[in-house]
C-alpha cells in the first residue's frame, strides 16, 4: 500500500405459531451465571453446549464424589432450565467433561471417570438416559469429537506435550492418537480441546495450566490442512485470561453458534474458590466470538451486564396443534402439526408438496436453519427437503435429502425453469428417517449448504434473492421441526454486538446500517477488496492476521456499539499505520468528544504497524456508541484496545525495613524480609501498584546471593502461579508484561505473555554478592533499561509488536537467591 492511494471509484403476525425476534437490549446477563440445581459444592465445571432441534443443551462435569451427569436446556443460551440427571451410570462418578455428539438419531456422550480412560454412552434423547455402550477406550482426559465435512471423525484429548488427536472408525471406536504439533501451551499440561471448521480453516481452542490456578487460560490455534495436522498458535493468545479480581481461572471452553444462527459463542468456567479438600468450585460464563477474516477475536472475558445474545429474525417451534394461516400451501399435500412437529403425510405423487411461511421475508443475505426427517416413503421418487428464497410458484430454491440415492440435491427454480441440479453424496449409512439439520447461508451470490454441520456444497448464483422459507416433500411423509431465519450471515452478527470495554475491538467490526449510520466514507467502492460487507468501506489484508480498515481520509468515521464495565478513566491503544505526517483523529462516545484532536505520528510505511496510546478517556458505564473520526490526513487502523487507566501522579517507595509495604498486592514464591532487604530464594515474583499505570520510572537495588537472573517487571497484567499452587518450576512464567533483568554476563529485556520472547540484550559483567542499581523508564512503547550508569541506558527499545500499554510494576527472580532494596516508582 502506498501514500496518496486512490479509492475505487417485518410485520408481526400469526402469534399462534411464529414469532419475529428483532435484536433487543432489554434483556441482559452477567458472568458468572448460577444455574438452577447446580452441584451444591462444585457448581458448573467443563461446560459443553449441544444444539438439537433449535434448543441448546448444557452438560458439565459431576461434583467431586458425586454420581450422575446433570443437563440443562435453553432457547436463548442464557436462561437455563434444569432438565434433570441425564445419566446415573456408575462410570459417571467423578465424571470429567462430558461432551455429547448427535449423529444419525443417536446421542453419543464421551467422558472420562476420574481421568481413567474414556467411555461412550448413548441415548435417544439429549436429556438421556445415557447408558454405557463401550468398555474403557483409554486416552487422556477431556475427550472432544469433531466431524469433518467429509464425514470423518476425530477424537481429541489432553496431554503434557499438547493436544492429542486420533482417528475414529465409528462413534464408539477410537484409534491411536498422536500429538498435534504447535498446541502445547508453554510447556504446560494442555486440555479441554474444542475444534470447529469455518470457511475452510480449522480452529482449535485449548486450555493450559492447572484448573486450580487463577492463571488457567485459553489459547487459539488454526490450520487449513486438516483436523489431525499441526496447528499454528494465534498471535493474539491468550484469548481468555484473567488472574486477579473476582473472575479468575478461566478455561475449558466449548464453542457453539448462538441463537441468531450466525454469532459464535464460547462457554467456559471460572474458579470461584477452592474447597477445604482442595477441589475447584466453578461457575458458567458466556462470551461472544467475532471473526476478522480467519482470525478469532474473543469479545471477553466479561463480568458485567451484557446484552443477551440476539435471537433469529424469525423462528417457529410448532408448539401448537394447527398449522395456521401463517403458512401457505403449494401443490397440495396433507399438512398438520403434532408433538411440536409439522408433518406432511400424502404420498404417491412426484409433485413437490410445499408449505412456506408467508409472514416473513428474508433479507437478500441470510442464514436459514431447518430440521427434518422422513417418516415413510412411497415407491415412485421419495424425497424430503426445504425451500428458500420463495417468491412465487415459479421462483424459489430447494435443498432435498434423497434417501434412496443417499445424496443432497440442490437446484433453483427461476421464472418457471429449473437450474441444473447438483447432487452431493451424503455420508455412508446416512439415515433419512432420523432428524437432520439443513443450514443454508446466502451471502451475496454465494450459497453454502450444510447438513448436520458438514459443508456439502457451495453454489454461486445471482438468480434468487430475498424470499420466504418452508418445507417440502415428494412421494414421502415427513416430519419438520424447528425452522429459523436470521438476516445475518458469515459472522455479520458481531457487527452490532456491544463490544466489551475493557477489551479489544477489531476495526472491521463497525456497526451495520450502511453509509451515514454505521460509517461515513467519502468515495464509492472497497479499495482493498477484502471482508466484503456490501458497503463502501475500504478493507485490506493485514500482515498481523485478518483485515484492517484502510484509506481513512478526512471526514470519514466508523461507529461501534460498546458496553463499558464501569464509570472511569480508560486508555486507548489505537493500532494503525500511515506514511502521512500530521494525521489527526478524534474519538466520541455518543455525542461527546472524549479525546479532542489527536495527532498520529508517521509510522514509516503502510505495513509498519504501531500502537498509539491515547490517555485519559472518561467513559460512562453501560451501553453506548463509540465513533472514531478522521479529522485530517490518512491512515489505516486495525484494533482499538481499551484498558482501565490510572493516570494520577505518584511517587512511591519501599525500603523493606521490616515488611513489604501495602502497595505490594500479589506475590508468588517464598519471599521474606532479611536484614531490611526483600529476599526471594530460588524462584518468584511480586507486583506493586495498579494495572492502570502506564508511563513511569521504577528503580531498585539488586544483589544475587548464589545465582543471578533477576530484575524489574513493568506493565504487568495477570500474574499467576503455575500448577495447583506455588509450583516452583513454573511460577515466574505466568504473567503479561516486560522484564528487565541482569545475569552474570548481560542485561536482558524480554516480553512475557505466558510465554517468553527476548527483545534486546546488552553485554555486562555482574558478580554475586554485589549490589547493582537498576532503573527502567517506560514511556509509550519505549523502554529504557539502566544498570549502574543512570544517564546512559544499557537498552533502549521500542516495542511496535502489540505492546502492553498499562500495568503494574514488580520484581522477579528466576532460579536465583536474590535480594532487593531501595525500591521506588515515580509517575
Order of alpha helices (4+ residues) and beta strands (2+ residues): beta-beta-beta-beta-beta-beta-beta-beta-beta-beta-beta-beta-beta-beta-beta-beta-beta-beta-beta-beta-beta-beta-beta-beta-beta-beta-beta-beta-beta-beta-beta-beta-beta-beta-beta-beta-beta-beta-beta-beta-beta-beta-beta-beta-beta-beta-beta-beta-beta-beta-beta-beta-beta-beta-beta-beta-beta-beta-beta-beta-beta-beta-beta-beta-beta-beta
